[in-house]
C-alpha cells in the first residue's frame, strides 16, 4: 500500500505543477448497467480543467475494468450509468486496494443506479459508512464556490446530494446523487441543457478534480 501511495503522490505532484501528462478513466463494470453512458462527459471536463487550471491531462479518456491492474495507473476514475452494477469478489478486492492506496472514484448516478450501487458499496467497505457531505465541505469551496451540488437534471425532483467514503481521513470515493453532473458535462446539444447548467456542471466537476487530485482528498 505504501508503494501505491507513492505512485499516486507522484501523479498528484505532476498535476499540481503541470509537469507531464496522465489520464483519467471511466470505470467499466458488469451487471448490465450502461457504464458507457455520457461518452463526451469526462473528455469535456478534462478540456475545461486544462483551460481553467493550466493542467496537462490527456484528452483521451479510456475505459478501465474494475478488476484490471491498469486501474492503478489512473489517479481519478469516473463511474456512471442507469442500471445494475455487480462486482465480483476479485473486482471488489482490486477496487478496494485502489481506493485504500490513494485512488479516487467519482460515481455519478445517471438515474436508476442508486438502488444497485449502494449495496455494492456496502460490500466494498462493510465497516465504513457512506456519509453525506455538508454544504460547507471543502469540495464546494475550490476554484468555484458552491452551496452544495447544483441541480442539473430533475430525475425524481429530490435535492442533489453528495455522499462520500472517507478512508483514514481522506475522501476516497464520492457519490453524487440527484444532480447528474455527467449529463451536464456532455456536449450541450446531447440533452439540450441550458448554457447555465452546462457551466455549473463543469465548474462543480472541476472542483471535484481539484479537491481529489491537488488537495489529495484530505479531510
Secondary structure, DSSP 8 states (H G I E B T S, - for coil): -HHHHHHHHHHHHHHHHT-S-B--EEEE-BSS--TT--TTHHHHHHHHHHHHH---B-S--EEEETT-GGGGG-SEEEEEESS--B--HHHHHHHHHHHHTT-EEEEEE-SS-HHHHHHHHHHHTTTS--EE--TTSGGGBSSSB-SS----S-TTS---EEEEEEETTEEEEEEEESS-HHHHHS-HHHHT--HHHHHHHHHHHHHHHIIIIISTTB-
